Amino acid sequence: MKSRIAELRKSQKLSQGDLAEAVGVTRQTITSLENEKYVASLVLAYKIAKFFNLQIEDVFDFSEVEEI
């Protein structure tokens, strides 16, 4: 899933480790999210969005998610 995590993180001059520590995951998790190798859980997506003071939809791109 595409996200704006890298863009948002870099705009605030944060390392992957800084963001990981702030939301309670490993740096490798942030790397995987940024490289679209991992899809965040709802809880993690919420934590990341709240960290940047945004809505989940402003951080993650749901346009390719199939509707039910």
C-alpha positions in Angstrom: 0.0 0.0 0.0 1.3 3.4 -0.9 1.8 6.0 1.8 3.2 9.4 2.4 5.3 8.3 5.4 8.7 9.0 3.9 7.6 12.4 2.6 6.1 13.4 5.9 9.0 12.0 7.9 11.6 13.9 5.8 9.6 17.1 5.9 10.0 17.0 9.7 13.7 16.0 9.5 13.0 12.7 11.3 14.9 9.5 10.8 13.1 6.2 10.4 14.3 5.3 13.9 12.8 8.5 15.3 9.4 7.8 13.8 9.6 4.1 14.8 10.4 5.0 18.4 7.5 7.5 18.5 4.9 5.0 17.3 6.3 1.9 19.1 7.7 -0.2 16.2 11.1 -1.1 14.8 13.0 1.0 12.2 12.6 -2.0 9.9 8.9 -1.7 10.1 9.0 1.9 9.0 11.4 0.9 6.2 9.0 -1.8 5.1 6.1 0.6 5.1 7.9 3.2 3.1 9.0 0.5 0.5 5.5 -0.9 0.3 6.6 -4.3 1.6 4.3 -4.2 4.6 0.7 -3.0 5.2 0.2 -1.3 8.5 -2.4 -2.6 11.0 -5.2 -0.2 11.7 -3.7 0.6 15.1 -0.3 1.4 13.6 -1.9 3.4 10.8 -3.8 5.4 13.4 -0.6 6.0 15.5 1.3 7.2 12.5 -1.5 9.5 11.3 -1.9 10.9 14.8 1.9 11.5 15.1 1.7 13.7 12.0 -1.6 15.2 13.2 -3.4 13.9 10.1 -6.2 11.6 9.2 -5.3 8.0 8.2 -6.5 8.8 4.6 -4.1 11.7 4.4 -1.1 9.3 5.1 -2.2 6.1 3.3 -3.5 5.7 -0.2 -6.6 3.4 -0.2 -7.3 3.9 -3.9 -6.2 0.4 -4.9 -8.1 -1.4 -2.1 -11.0 -3.5 -3.4 -14.4 -2.5 -2.2 -16.7 -5.1 -0.8 
